[in-house]
């Protein structure tokens, strides 16, 4: 059946988001399908991890790349787009259910601070199957991008389901993907499988950064000899065919399976994906904390002992750290008299504050600060200088969740208080 005859028999719905037909109407500007980023998020680079078929370790590569880039000081996130086979939360040992507020859906964070969102964080029971049709699954992925409050992220890794169906198409069309890593295995059919993934990415004008081969070999624990249990690898031939680099070869190693099964992928040590991290660093040479160019100010709610004050709306003193190209130029004090959040927000905005570190803060104050272009990191305590150092070296993540209400402050002893709001 010709394409022309097919289109005559099945009228076009004009919804290209889940259609694989290569008709003329698909040659329009891809930006028409772009999903807007959540307004309280700043994701700098989006990296898709794809495979032509299942069972090749794509989710492990996704999660471990997030771990490696986090160790290098970058702020990382994982969007689990494999809606019917979500495994990212298990790999990180995250089982707490995601919450939401007026700002959107809040991601969960791993022990080392990587933000994650997966359908398993929204289901009442992790073992409930996701029996949804393609458009619903594709819509869920778009919601993860547009409705999750990701905050500041240097690298977001998207774990996509295998193949070239609805979800990969949705991700390529709806998200600003900066590049993809293709994960494969050393079997004879690898060339055909990789070809499908490469050709889809190129059709969608998404750069292919390189190939990673999983299950490549088994290394003898005594002599170090490598044994190729799946036969001779064809990855180099495939890479040459498509003019792509081979960025890594992963062994069959019980330590990997043990770490993932235990939810401790952040405790795994291995140099198998170092070449991938080098390629990723070229996309974003500076960390978020290093890339703050120009003059800006970090404000810290401060108490009488130079610790972080825990009641934003009643805070009378903010310590201001004046920065220039990532270097501390001056330190001063702003007195606000604790006249409520509106007056404090205006005062902070007037001093070009870009980042606020604080303790308790209510939703109204949070929204006012975000509207003023201030990144808020709530729920902090301890010495103010240590807190600022943590922000600058990337060990403190950006926060978006208000954590103080009328009677939630100081163990519930603020009944009737509006100071944080």
TORTOR-624792 format. One record per residue (C-alpha): residue number from 1; residue in one letter; x, y, z. Coordinates in steps of 0.001 Angstrom, whole numbers, padded with zeros to 6 digits. Layout:
REM residues N
<NUM, 'A', <X, Y, Z>>;
...
REM end
This chain:
REM residues 421
<1, 'X', <000000, 000000, 000000>>;
<2, 'X', <001521, 003325, -001022>>;
<3, 'X', <001836, 006166, 001458>>;
<4, 'X', <-000556, 008283, -000656>>;
<5, 'X', <-003210, 005543, -000669>>;
<6, 'X', <-002742, 004948, 003053>>;
<7, 'X', <-003377, 008611, 003797>>;
<8, 'X', <-006507, 008520, 001672>>;
<9, 'X', <-007935, 005547, 003543>>;
<10, 'X', <-007026, 006813, 007036>>;
<11, 'X', <-007621, 010573, 007296>>;
<12, 'X', <-004890, 012554, 009018>>;
<13, 'X', <-005724, 013685, 012563>>;
<14, 'X', <-003127, 016467, 012303>>;
<15, 'X', <-001620, 015295, 015593>>;
<16, 'X', <002019, 014469, 014760>>;
<17, 'X', <003065, 013892, 018377>>;
<18, 'X', <002361, 010156, 018208>>;
<19, 'X', <002442, 009545, 014456>>;
<20, 'X', <005343, 007882, 012643>>;
<21, 'X', <004167, 008641, 009094>>;
<22, 'X', <006807, 010427, 007032>>;
<23, 'X', <004353, 012716, 005248>>;
<24, 'X', <005032, 016254, 004046>>;
<25, 'X', <003267, 017829, 007020>>;
<26, 'X', <005983, 016434, 009319>>;
<27, 'X', <008616, 018587, 007647>>;
<28, 'X', <007399, 021652, 009519>>;
<29, 'X', <009275, 023447, 012266>>;
<30, 'X', <009843, 021050, 015187>>;
<31, 'X', <009399, 023938, 017614>>;
<32, 'X', <005627, 023810, 017100>>;
<33, 'X', <005585, 020644, 019245>>;
<34, 'X', <007952, 021969, 021925>>;
<35, 'X', <006634, 021655, 025456>>;
<36, 'X', <007428, 024653, 027688>>;
<37, 'X', <009830, 024054, 030556>>;
<38, 'X', <008378, 024442, 034031>>;
<39, 'X', <008616, 028138, 034904>>;
<40, 'X', <010448, 027388, 038163>>;
<41, 'X', <013050, 025217, 036449>>;
<42, 'X', <016322, 025952, 034713>>;
<43, 'X', <017542, 022847, 032879>>;
<44, 'X', <020655, 023618, 030861>>;
<45, 'X', <021341, 020365, 028978>>;
<46, 'X', <019002, 017462, 028160>>;
<47, 'X', <020619, 014136, 027259>>;
<48, 'X', <018528, 011226, 025991>>;
<49, 'X', <019660, 007654, 026588>>;
<50, 'X', <018140, 005325, 024003>>;
<51, 'X', <018344, 001782, 022712>>;
<52, 'X', <016914, -000020, 019729>>;
<53, 'X', <015797, -002956, 021858>>;
<54, 'X', <015164, -003762, 025493>>;
<55, 'X', <017390, -005484, 028010>>;
<56, 'X', <020678, -003798, 027098>>;
<57, 'X', <021173, -001828, 030336>>;
<58, 'X', <019929, 001555, 029143>>;
<59, 'X', <018474, 002520, 032522>>;
<60, 'X', <021730, 001676, 034277>>;
<61, 'X', <023700, 003861, 031870>>;
<62, 'X', <021203, 006689, 032420>>;
<63, 'X', <021394, 006503, 036194>>;
<64, 'X', <025164, 006039, 036365>>;
<65, 'X', <025834, 008998, 034075>>;
<66, 'X', <023783, 011133, 036471>>;
<67, 'X', <025898, 009785, 039346>>;
<68, 'X', <029197, 010475, 037578>>;
<69, 'X', <028297, 014014, 036561>>;
<70, 'X', <027049, 014705, 040091>>;
<71, 'X', <030410, 013560, 041475>>;
<72, 'X', <032060, 016085, 039187>>;
<73, 'X', <030079, 018867, 040841>>;
<74, 'X', <027259, 019267, 038336>>;
<75, 'X', <023598, 019383, 039328>>;
<76, 'X', <021893, 016387, 037760>>;
<77, 'X', <018382, 015058, 037234>>;
<78, 'X', <016808, 011955, 035725>>;
<79, 'X', <013466, 012025, 033916>>;
<80, 'X', <012260, 008432, 033725>>;
<81, 'X', <010395, 008362, 030409>>;
<82, 'X', <010203, 004562, 030416>>;
<83, 'X', <006682, 004806, 031818>>;
<84, 'X', <005709, 001144, 031445>>;
<85, 'X', <009044, -000159, 032740>>;
<86, 'X', <010258, 002394, 035295>>;
<87, 'X', <013423, 001356, 037122>>;
<88, 'X', <015213, 004599, 038005>>;
<89, 'X', <013804, 004965, 041566>>;
<90, 'X', <014833, 001414, 042455>>;
<91, 'X', <018390, 001952, 041217>>;
<92, 'X', <018730, 004945, 043539>>;
<93, 'X', <016837, 003373, 046439>>;
<94, 'X', <014111, 006050, 046340>>;
<95, 'X', <010662, 004802, 047311>>;
<96, 'X', <009070, 007913, 048813>>;
<97, 'X', <006059, 009184, 046885>>;
<98, 'X', <006422, 012494, 045061>>;
<99, 'X', <004388, 015413, 046345>>;
<100, 'X', <003045, 018571, 044752>>;
<101, 'X', <002004, 022082, 045654>>;
<102, 'X', <000815, 025252, 043939>>;
<103, 'X', <004090, 025463, 041998>>;
<104, 'X', <003803, 021989, 040457>>;
<105, 'X', <004989, 018428, 041067>>;
<106, 'X', <008071, 018215, 043275>>;
<107, 'X', <010770, 015708, 042293>>;
<108, 'X', <012295, 013346, 044783>>;
<109, 'X', <016015, 013545, 045519>>;
<110, 'X', <018576, 010774, 045878>>;
<111, 'X', <021017, 010567, 048772>>;
<112, 'X', <023607, 012532, 046791>>;
<113, 'X', <021136, 015146, 045557>>;
<114, 'X', <020110, 014028, 042062>>;
<115, 'X', <016516, 015003, 041258>>;
<116, 'X', <014372, 012204, 039824>>;
<117, 'X', <010833, 011830, 038553>>;
<118, 'X', <009239, 008546, 037557>>;
<119, 'X', <005731, 007185, 037310>>;
<120, 'X', <006661, 004792, 040137>>;
<121, 'X', <006918, 007807, 042448>>;
<122, 'X', <003271, 008597, 041718>>;
<123, 'X', <001703, 005134, 041912>>;
<124, 'X', <000157, 003918, 045146>>;
<125, 'X', <002015, 000626, 044725>>;
<126, 'X', <005254, 000251, 042754>>;
<127, 'X', <004118, -003130, 041416>>;
<128, 'X', <000939, -001786, 039794>>;
<129, 'X', <001305, -002178, 036008>>;
<130, 'X', <000949, 000888, 033829>>;
<131, 'X', <-001606, -000242, 031244>>;
<132, 'X', <-001983, 002972, 029279>>;
<133, 'X', <-002285, 003711, 025598>>;
<134, 'X', <000500, 005493, 023736>>;
<135, 'X', <-000937, 009031, 023772>>;
<136, 'X', <-001497, 008866, 027540>>;
<137, 'X', <002069, 007692, 028119>>;
<138, 'X', <003413, 010416, 025829>>;
<139, 'X', <001338, 012991, 027699>>;
<140, 'X', <002798, 011810, 031002>>;
<141, 'X', <006328, 012354, 029722>>;
<142, 'X', <005454, 015885, 028637>>;
<143, 'X', <003971, 016559, 032084>>;
<144, 'X', <007216, 015405, 033700>>;
<145, 'X', <008968, 018143, 031736>>;
<146, 'X', <006462, 020975, 032048>>;
<147, 'X', <004872, 020400, 035460>>;
<148, 'X', <007745, 019119, 037600>>;
<149, 'X', <009599, 021830, 039509>>;
<150, 'X', <013135, 020714, 038680>>;
<151, 'X', <014919, 023825, 039962>>;
<152, 'X', <018499, 024403, 038771>>;
<153, 'X', <019816, 021464, 036706>>;
<154, 'X', <023020, 021273, 034674>>;
<155, 'X', <022350, 017887, 033070>>;
<156, 'X', <019002, 016135, 032811>>;
<157, 'X', <019223, 012529, 031625>>;
<158, 'X', <016093, 011096, 030018>>;
<159, 'X', <015719, 007328, 030276>>;
<160, 'X', <013647, 006425, 027219>>;
<161, 'X', <011908, 003128, 026494>>;
<162, 'X', <013472, 000922, 023827>>;
<163, 'X', <012543, 001244, 020194>>;
<164, 'X', <011305, 004105, 018066>>;
<165, 'X', <007703, 004466, 019222>>;
<166, 'X', <005531, 007146, 020789>>;
<167, 'X', <007710, 008112, 023733>>;
<168, 'X', <011049, 008595, 021916>>;
<169, 'X', <009165, 010577, 019273>>;
<170, 'X', <007524, 012710, 021976>>;
<171, 'X', <010831, 013348, 023729>>;
<172, 'X', <012602, 014336, 020509>>;
<173, 'X', <009758, 016658, 019507>>;
<174, 'X', <008745, 018112, 022863>>;
<175, 'X', <011984, 018449, 024839>>;
<176, 'X', <015084, 020455, 023861>>;
<177, 'X', <017305, 017366, 023569>>;
<178, 'X', <020970, 018352, 023188>>;
<179, 'X', <022173, 014867, 022291>>;
<180, 'X', <021572, 011152, 022698>>;
<181, 'X', <023678, 008225, 023864>>;
<182, 'X', <022789, 004917, 022185>>;
<183, 'X', <023230, 001808, 024336>>;
<184, 'X', <023653, -001541, 022641>>;
<185, 'X', <025016, -005054, 023163>>;
<186, 'X', <027536, -007257, 021250>>;
<187, 'X', <025221, -009384, 019112>>;
<188, 'X', <025095, -009749, 015327>>;
<189, 'X', <021827, -007830, 015042>>;
<190, 'X', <023331, -004780, 016732>>;
<191, 'X', <023978, -002943, 013471>>;
<192, 'X', <020329, -003070, 012423>>;
<193, 'X', <019085, -002059, 015881>>;
<194, 'X', <021529, 000816, 016154>>;
<195, 'X', <020663, 001928, 012629>>;
<196, 'X', <017028, 002420, 013599>>;
<197, 'X', <017933, 004513, 016640>>;
<198, 'X', <020527, 006584, 014774>>;
<199, 'X', <018261, 007228, 011809>>;
<200, 'X', <015376, 008287, 014042>>;
<201, 'X', <017571, 010736, 015961>>;
<202, 'X', <018975, 012193, 012764>>;
<203, 'X', <015515, 012446, 011209>>;
<204, 'X', <014494, 014491, 014250>>;
<205, 'X', <017705, 016557, 013992>>;
<206, 'X', <018987, 015402, 017387>>;
<207, 'X', <022783, 014894, 017630>>;
<208, 'X', <024002, 011369, 018388>>;
<209, 'X', <026908, 011750, 020819>>;
<210, 'X', <028132, 008176, 020574>>;
<211, 'X', <027639, 004492, 021354>>;
<212, 'X', <027982, 002542, 024597>>;
<213, 'X', <028244, -001250, 024499>>;
<214, 'X', <026943, -003156, 027506>>;
<215, 'X', <027654, -006816, 028404>>;
<216, 'X', <030844, -006385, 026392>>;
<217, 'X', <033031, -008834, 028287>>;
<218, 'X', <033687, -010678, 031533>>;
<219, 'X', <036974, -009973, 033265>>;
<220, 'X', <038711, -012794, 035109>>;
<221, 'X', <039136, -011925, 038772>>;
<222, 'X', <042508, -013692, 038931>>;
<223, 'X', <044424, -012823, 035765>>;
<224, 'X', <042391, -009949, 034338>>;
<225, 'X', <041799, -011677, 031000>>;
<226, 'X', <038716, -010477, 029162>>;
<227, 'X', <036307, -013139, 027920>>;
<228, 'X', <033720, -012230, 025297>>;
<229, 'X', <030810, -014453, 026261>>;
<230, 'X', <028470, -013025, 023612>>;
<231, 'X', <030997, -013466, 020859>>;
<232, 'X', <033102, -010998, 018969>>;
<233, 'X', <031957, -007401, 019275>>;
<234, 'X', <030723, -005563, 016186>>;
<235, 'X', <030536, -002154, 017849>>;
<236, 'X', <033559, -000705, 016042>>;
<237, 'X', <032190, -001670, 012627>>;
<238, 'X', <028829, -000180, 013512>>;
<239, 'X', <030435, 003000, 014790>>;
<240, 'X', <032425, 003413, 011570>>;
<241, 'X', <029318, 002849, 009493>>;
<242, 'X', <027581, 005794, 011119>>;
<243, 'X', <030714, 007852, 011793>>;
<244, 'X', <030160, 007759, 015549>>;
<245, 'X', <032562, 007308, 018479>>;
<246, 'X', <032471, 004334, 020833>>;
<247, 'X', <032277, 006021, 024216>>;
<248, 'X', <032325, 003026, 026530>>;
<249, 'X', <032242, -000710, 027006>>;
<250, 'X', <030563, -002064, 030116>>;
<251, 'X', <031481, -005502, 031475>>;
<252, 'X', <029245, -008215, 032830>>;
<253, 'X', <030074, -007422, 036439>>;
<254, 'X', <028136, -008727, 039466>>;
<255, 'X', <029024, -005546, 041359>>;
<256, 'X', <026839, -003553, 038977>>;
<257, 'X', <023817, -005791, 039464>>;
<258, 'X', <024375, -005877, 043220>>;
<259, 'X', <024506, -002068, 043483>>;
<260, 'X', <021370, -001579, 041387>>;
<261, 'X', <019404, -004277, 043218>>;
<262, 'X', <020386, -002714, 046551>>;
<263, 'X', <019366, 000780, 045411>>;
<264, 'X', <022948, 001917, 045875>>;
<265, 'X', <024065, 002927, 042399>>;
<266, 'X', <025578, 006064, 043952>>;
<267, 'X', <027996, 003826, 045857>>;
<268, 'X', <029258, 002079, 042714>>;
<269, 'X', <032792, 002791, 041498>>;
<270, 'X', <033805, 002198, 037888>>;
<271, 'X', <035604, 004054, 035100>>;
<272, 'X', <033660, 002472, 032231>>;
<273, 'X', <031844, 005665, 031181>>;
<274, 'X', <034612, 008244, 031619>>;
<275, 'X', <034716, 009016, 027894>>;
<276, 'X', <031002, 009816, 027980>>;
<277, 'X', <031518, 012316, 030800>>;
<278, 'X', <034273, 014026, 028792>>;
<279, 'X', <031890, 014486, 025872>>;
<280, 'X', <029185, 015796, 028193>>;
<281, 'X', <031573, 018291, 029799>>;
<282, 'X', <032208, 019786, 026375>>;
<283, 'X', <028503, 020610, 026132>>;
<284, 'X', <028595, 022566, 029388>>;
<285, 'X', <032184, 023492, 030264>>;
<286, 'X', <031245, 025266, 033504>>;
<287, 'X', <029250, 024061, 036466>>;
<288, 'X', <026165, 026035, 037372>>;
<289, 'X', <027875, 027578, 040397>>;
<290, 'X', <030920, 028482, 038281>>;
<291, 'X', <028873, 029927, 035458>>;
<292, 'X', <027405, 032784, 037478>>;
<293, 'X', <029013, 035558, 035479>>;
<294, 'X', <028704, 039255, 036211>>;
<295, 'X', <027754, 040822, 039516>>;
<296, 'X', <025060, 039296, 041716>>;
<297, 'X', <024273, 038823, 045392>>;
<298, 'X', <023623, 035856, 047651>>;
<299, 'X', <021458, 036678, 050672>>;
<300, 'X', <021321, 034578, 053828>>;
<301, 'X', <018706, 034973, 056559>>;
<302, 'X', <020881, 035505, 059645>>;
<303, 'X', <020306, 035275, 063402>>;
<304, 'X', <022335, 036855, 066235>>;
<305, 'X', <024840, 033963, 066258>>;
<306, 'X', <025499, 034170, 062501>>;
<307, 'X', <023498, 031029, 061897>>;
<308, 'X', <020653, 030766, 059404>>;
<309, 'X', <017490, 032353, 060813>>;
<310, 'X', <014508, 030021, 060700>>;
<311, 'X', <011551, 032397, 060270>>;
<312, 'X', <011744, 034321, 056962>>;
<313, 'X', <008953, 036850, 057520>>;
<314, 'X', <010356, 037847, 060926>>;
<315, 'X', <013992, 038016, 059879>>;
<316, 'X', <015528, 041424, 060678>>;
<317, 'X', <018998, 040769, 059246>>;
<318, 'X', <020231, 039318, 055965>>;
<319, 'X', <023915, 038823, 055242>>;
<320, 'X', <024723, 039780, 051653>>;
<321, 'X', <027566, 038144, 049730>>;
<322, 'X', <028446, 040239, 046663>>;
<323, 'X', <029833, 037997, 043917>>;
<324, 'X', <031610, 038788, 040662>>;
<325, 'X', <032295, 035973, 038192>>;
<326, 'X', <032074, 033445, 041015>>;
<327, 'X', <034429, 035360, 043337>>;
<328, 'X', <033355, 036910, 046657>>;
<329, 'X', <033999, 040642, 046409>>;
<330, 'X', <032288, 041979, 049548>>;
<331, 'X', <030168, 040990, 052512>>;
<332, 'X', <027602, 043293, 054133>>;
<333, 'X', <024449, 043292, 056235>>;
<334, 'X', <020920, 044302, 055182>>;
<335, 'X', <018556, 045263, 058020>>;
<336, 'X', <014881, 044728, 057135>>;
<337, 'X', <013151, 045129, 060543>>;
<338, 'X', <011169, 041923, 059899>>;
<339, 'X', <008160, 043728, 058444>>;
<340, 'X', <006695, 040729, 056644>>;
<341, 'X', <007532, 039001, 053411>>;
<342, 'X', <006391, 041725, 051000>>;
<343, 'X', <008738, 044353, 052448>>;
<344, 'X', <011573, 041833, 052718>>;
<345, 'X', <011177, 040646, 049119>>;
<346, 'X', <011253, 044242, 047885>>;
<347, 'X', <014378, 044925, 049929>>;
<348, 'X', <016167, 041830, 048603>>;
<349, 'X', <015185, 042597, 045006>>;
<350, 'X', <016466, 046153, 045428>>;
<351, 'X', <019918, 044776, 046310>>;
<352, 'X', <020025, 042533, 043194>>;
<353, 'X', <019764, 039357, 045235>>;
<354, 'X', <019820, 036334, 042962>>;
<355, 'X', <019995, 033524, 045542>>;
<356, 'X', <018423, 033295, 049004>>;
<357, 'X', <019449, 030755, 051649>>;
<358, 'X', <016952, 030521, 054509>>;
<359, 'X', <015247, 028288, 057046>>;
<360, 'X', <011460, 028292, 057253>>;
<361, 'X', <009514, 030062, 054517>>;
<362, 'X', <005859, 029993, 053522>>;
<363, 'X', <004252, 029551, 050140>>;
<364, 'X', <003298, 033211, 049618>>;
<365, 'X', <006840, 034386, 050327>>;
<366, 'X', <008273, 031647, 048105>>;
<367, 'X', <006065, 032636, 045168>>;
<368, 'X', <006915, 036329, 045591>>;
<369, 'X', <010648, 035597, 045572>>;
<370, 'X', <010434, 033321, 042541>>;
<371, 'X', <008430, 035991, 040718>>;
<372, 'X', <011220, 038466, 041540>>;
<373, 'X', <013769, 036120, 039926>>;
<374, 'X', <015305, 034917, 043195>>;
<375, 'X', <016416, 031269, 043530>>;
<376, 'X', <015303, 030079, 046975>>;
<377, 'X', <017040, 027361, 048979>>;
<378, 'X', <014857, 026767, 052075>>;
<379, 'X', <015094, 024418, 055017>>;
<380, 'X', <018737, 025211, 055788>>;
<381, 'X', <020439, 025703, 059144>>;
<382, 'X', <023877, 026169, 060640>>;
<383, 'X', <026685, 028634, 060008>>;
<384, 'X', <025959, 031124, 057203>>;
<385, 'X', <029477, 031048, 055715>>;
<386, 'X', <029445, 027250, 055524>>;
<387, 'X', <026043, 027390, 053824>>;
<388, 'X', <027289, 029807, 051166>>;
<389, 'X', <030385, 027675, 050546>>;
<390, 'X', <028088, 024698, 050018>>;
<391, 'X', <026069, 026607, 047451>>;
<392, 'X', <029167, 027764, 045567>>;
<393, 'X', <030767, 024311, 045375>>;
<394, 'X', <027523, 022719, 044216>>;
<395, 'X', <026945, 020516, 047268>>;
<396, 'X', <023753, 022387, 048197>>;
<397, 'X', <020911, 021952, 045723>>;
<398, 'X', <018411, 024610, 044774>>;
<399, 'X', <015181, 024330, 046707>>;
<400, 'X', <011636, 025056, 045659>>;
<401, 'X', <009500, 023648, 048437>>;
<402, 'X', <008060, 026003, 051029>>;
<403, 'X', <008566, 024408, 054436>>;
<404, 'X', <006847, 026639, 056956>>;
<405, 'X', <003182, 027415, 057389>>;
<406, 'X', <001134, 029185, 060037>>;
<407, 'X', <001613, 026464, 062636>>;
<408, 'X', <004441, 024387, 061205>>;
<409, 'X', <007417, 026345, 062532>>;
<410, 'X', <009547, 025371, 065506>>;
<411, 'X', <007811, 022152, 066340>>;
<412, 'X', <004316, 023577, 065867>>;
<413, 'X', <004620, 026453, 068340>>;
<414, 'X', <003650, 029203, 065882>>;
<415, 'X', <-000095, 028772, 065837>>;
<416, 'X', <-001640, 031797, 064182>>;
<417, 'X', <001722, 033164, 063037>>;
<418, 'X', <002040, 034598, 059505>>;
<419, 'X', <005698, 035521, 059778>>;
<420, 'X', <006968, 033085, 057141>>;
<421, 'X', <004358, 033994, 054609>>;
REM end
